[in-house]
Amino acid sequence: MLTMTRQTLEITAVTSTGIYCRPGCPARAPKPENVRRFATGAEAREAGFRACRRCRPDAGPGPDPLTRRLAYREPIDVEGLIAFFGRRAVSGIEEVADGLYRRSVSLPGGAGIIELRPARGHVAATLWLDDPRDVDAAVALCRAVLDLDADPERVVAALGGDAVIGSAVRAAPGRRVPGHAGAQELAIRAVLGQQVSLSGAATLAGRLVAAYGEPLARPIGGVTHLFPSSAALADADPATLAMPGSRRRAVLGLADALAGGEVALAPGGRVALAPGGDRGRPEQKLLALPGIGPWTVAYIAMRALGDRDAFMPTDLGVRRGLEALGHDGRPGPAAALAEHWRPYRAYALQHLWAAASPRRRSGAGPPPRRRSASPPPRRRTKGDDGRDALHHVR
């Protein structure tokens, strides 16, 4: 005789969306013909469904975070990286407090929050994830944000003997390239920040987060939202974007290109076209968008796509750094000098940014006003966004 045990089918899965929910989810009720029921979330996942971001069926009332110890090759200046992020922190999606960096991230299985804190011999990472299966992706993202896979010995070996920056490299061998948690987000923020201060750029981005970002089901501290998706920004009402018209057009044009797949930001430091796109040079497709110039393309490649040879010769921080080291900082001479720093020009750039700021070199106050050692910069032409670079450096 076969005995059957009755199970309560509490999990509701929706075939039209591929999402499963706990009872009482605030989302709109699905059509009955699109509903499947399961006893547990594990069964729903086995059937190919993913957890709802609103009701978090995989999480208990207070889900425990995951912790990981992130190793690295010494030396490393984690505190310097966190300070860099803190100067650019956008309300709602990231914060720096008590020596740690915390921000929201978008992962394959849903939203998450990462928290990074320097510890003795490692970085302590705390992860809150909608989908526990995203742990490997979250750890990889944490490592990229802090450039933890860098080999400082190779960088110092390549740059430490250089006549221009060698002494700076030897004095601060742990300087890393600050990464980012999302290439599309960084692209939008790079355009937003043109010709404004760091605080002004963060304010503009914070307004976008408040208006178009997706609220987190379980915020942590001041991290309450995901950064708006490109699709959400592409559909935004232009009248609601409080910024100059040229920048508004640039943000909306970039968001539309990203959302529509016309331009894709690929790993490995490349700006790529989506399948079926123009077979011409990918960078030219991005550069053809309003408000996007070579500086922006290189900045995205360096911070979000892992290109450790990216360099911005028109960057104002590069110019000031070279001048502080006694060299001509104009774009032409800067580009020529940078040829000697391949394939680690992005690391060289970090040392130039530090040289441009006495505060970053020695903890002193703001740099004194002084006359430039090289001729004044030429008037920028349309599409040359090197003029916006200073806010990323300070």
N, C-alpha and C positions, 0 to 999 in steps of 0.2 A: 504494500500500500504506500502510495506517495503522499507524504505530508508536506503541505505548502505553508510557508510562514508569510503572513501578510505584512507588506511594507507600506509605509506612508510615502507617497510620491510628492515630496515637498518642493523639489527644484523644477522650475518652469523654464523650458528652452524654446526659443523662437527660431524656426527654420528660416524665416525670411531675413533675419539679421545675423544668425549664427551666435547669438548671445544667450546665456542662461542667467536666471535671477532667483533670488530668495523670495519667499512669500512677503507680500506687502511692499514690493518695489514701487517707488513713486513714478516710474516710467509709464507711458501710456499703454493700456492693455492691448495685447496683440489679438489678431483675428484667431478664433478657435481652430480653424483649419491649419494654422501655422504653429501650433503648440505641441510640444512633446514634453513628457514629464519623467523625472528621474528621482530616485531616492536620495542621491548624494551629488554633490558637485563633482566628485571624482568620476562618477558615471557619465555626467554631462560632458566632461572634458574628454573622456575616452571616446565619446561619440562625435567629437570634433567641435564642440561649442566652447566659447570663451566667456569669462566672467564679466558680468555687467559692471561698469565703472560707477554707477550710481548707488546700487544696493550692496556691492561688494560681497557676493555670496560665499567667496572663499575665505573671508576674514571673519573673525569673531568680533565681539563688541569692542575689544581693544587689541588688535592683532599685534603679536610680538614682532619686533624688527629682526632682521637678519644682520649679523655682524661678520665682517671679514677683516683680516689683517693683510694689507697690501704691501708687498715687498718692493724694494727698489735698489738700484746701485747707488751707493754713496759717492760723492756728496750730493745733497739736494737741499734747496731752499724752499720747503713747503710753505713756510710762513710768508715768504715773499709772494708766492702764487696766490695764497688766500687773500693777502692784502690787495693784490691786483684785482681779484674778483670783487672784493668789497668796495673798491672805488667805482665799480661799474654796476653794482647790484641793482636789480629792478624789483620794485615792490610787488609782492604777490607771488613771484616765482623763485626768488633766491634771497638769501640773507647771510651775513657774516656776523657772528656773535660769539664771544668767549673763545676766540681762536679757532673756530670751526667754520666750514662753508657748507651750507645746506641749500638744495634747490630741487625743483620738480623736474622730472624727465618723462619723456614719452618712449615707451618700450614696446616690443612686438606684441606682448599680451595685455597691455594696458598702461595706466599711469604708474608712476613711482616717485619716491623722494629719496635722494641720496644725501648723506651727511659725511663729510670728510674732516678728520681731525688729525693733526700731526701727533705721533707718539714716538716713543724711543725705538728707533730702528725700523719703524714701519709707519704706514698711515692707517688709522682706524677708520673703517668704512661701516656706516650703519645704513641699512636699506629697508625701506617700506615699499612693498610691491603689491600691485593689484593681483598679479599672477606670479606665484613663487617660481614658476619655470623661467622667469626672466632674470634669475639671479646671475647667470653667466654674462648675459648682455649688460646688466647693470654694472657688474665688476669691470668689464671691458671698458665701459663708458667712464667709470671713475678713473681708471688708469690713464685713459686718453686725456681727461680733463687736467690731470696733474703731470702729464708727460712722464709717467713712471717707468716706461720701457726704454727710456733714453739710456745711452751709454756715455756717461760724462768723460770717461777716459779717452774715448775716441774723439769727442768734441775738443777736449783740451789738447790732444795730440795734433789735431788738425789746425786749431786756431791759436794755441798758446804761444807759438813762435812768431806770429804775425807782427810786423812792425807797427801797425796801427792799433790793433785791439788786443794784442797778445798779453800785455801786462794786466788789462782789465779781466781777461779770461782767466789768467792764473790767479788773480786776486779773488775771483768769485766763481770757482769751477762748478758750483752747484746750481747755477742759474738755468732754469728750464723754460720751455716755450709754453705759455698758458694755453690750454686747450679749451674746448667748449662742448656743451652737451647736445647741441643740435645745429647742424649746418644751415638749415633753412631759417631758424631763429636768428643765428648770427648774421646771416645775409641781410635780413630785414633790419636788425639793430644797427648794422654798419651804415645802412642808408639813412636810417633815422638820425644817426648821430652826426651827420655832416654839418659842419659849421656851427656846432653848438658845444657847450661845455659837457663834461662828464655828467654832471647833475642834470643838465637840460636833456641830454640823451636818455638818461634813466627815467626822467619824468615822462617823456613822450612814450617810451616803451611801457611804462607802468599804466598809462592811460589806455593803451591798446589791450593790455592784459585785463584790466578791469572791465572794458567794454566787450571784448571778443574772446578772452581766454576761457577755457573750460574749467569750472570749479572742481576742486578735488573733493572726493567723497569724505576723506579724512585728512584735513590739513594738519600740518605739523608746524608749530610756531607761526612765523609770518609767511610760510609757504602755503598758499591757498589755491593756486591755479596752475594750469599748464599755460605756456605761452600760446597765443592764438595760432591755429593752423594756417597754412598758406591759403587754403580754401576759404576759411572764415574771413581772412583779410581781403581776399580778392572780391568777396561779396559785400564788403563794408560800404556803408554810405559815405562817399567822399566828404560830404558836409560835416560829418562827425569827427573828421581827422583834423585836429587843431594844429596845423603846421603850414609852412609856406607851400604855395601851389606846386612849385617844382618838386619839392620833396614828396608831397602827397602823390603826385603822378608817378614818381620813382618807386615809392613803396607799393602802390597798387599795381603798377606794371610788373614789378618783380614778383609780387605775390601771385599774380595771374599766371605768369610764366612758370612758376614753381608748381602751382596747383594743377595746371593743365598738362604738366609733363613736358612742356617745351624745353625746359632746362632742368636737369637733375644734378644734384650735388653728390658726387660719387666719392667713395673712400679712396685713400691713397694719394690725396693731394690734387685730384683732378676735378675740373669742372666739366661735366659731361652732358651730352644730350640724351634724352630718353629715347628708347627704341623707336625707330621710324622718323626721327628728327633729321634735320639737315646734316649732311656728312661733312660740311665745312668745319673749320676749326671751332671746337666747342667754346673757347674763350670769346670768340668773336660774337657768338650768339648772345652771351651774357653782356658783353660790352655794348651791344646794339641797343640794350634797354636804356631808357632814360635814367640819368643820374648814376649810372654804373661806369666806373673807369678802371684803369689797371690797378690802382691802389686797392680798391674794394675786392677785386678778384684775387689779388695776392693775399690780402688780409684774411679772407674766407679760407683760402687754401692753407694758410699757415695755422690758423687757430682751430678750424673745424674739420679739416680734411687730412691733417697729418703731413703736410708738405714741409719738410724741414730744410728745404732749400728756397723757400719763398722769401722774397725781398721786395721792399718798397722804396726805390730811390727817391721818389717825390715826397716821402714822409717828412713832416716837419721835425719830428723827434730824431730821425736819422740825421737830418741836417744839423740840428743843434748838438747832437752827440759827437759828430765828426768835428764840428767847430770847437767843441770843448776839448777834444783830443789834438787840436792844432792842425786840422786838415780842412780842405775845401768841402763844404757840405752840399754844394749844388747837385741836382739830380745826375748830370753827366759824370762828374768826377766820382760821385757816390757809387754809381753803377759800375764804373771801372774798377774801383777799389774792391767792390763786393765780388768780382770775379775770382779774387784770390781766396774767398771764403767758402767756395763750393766744396762739398755739398751740404754745408751747415750754415747757410746764410741766415736762416731764421734764428739760430742761436747767436750769431754775430749781431743781429738786429736787437736782440734783448740787451746785449751789452752796450750798444749805442744808445738805446732808450735810457738805460741806467746812467750812462755818462752825461746824458742831457739833463738829468735831475740830480743835483747835489743831495737832495733828501734821500734818494734811493742809494746813493753811493756811501753816504756817511751818516745819515740821520740828521743832517743839518736842515735848516729852514728852507723856504722857497728860494729858487734861483734868483740872483740879483738881476736887475735890468742892465743890459749892456748892448753896445752897438755890435751888429753882426760883423763877423770877420770877413764875410764874403759878400758880393754884391747882392742887392735886394732881389727877391724872387720875381721872375717875370709874371706878367698877367696870365692867369690860367685860361685855357681854352675850353670850350664846351666839351663835357665828357671827361675832363681831367679832374678827378676828385681827390687829388693829392692835398688840396686845401683843407680837407676835413680831418686830416690825420692827427692833429694835435690832441684832440679829445681822447684818443685811444692811448696816448702816451702818458699823460699827466697822472 
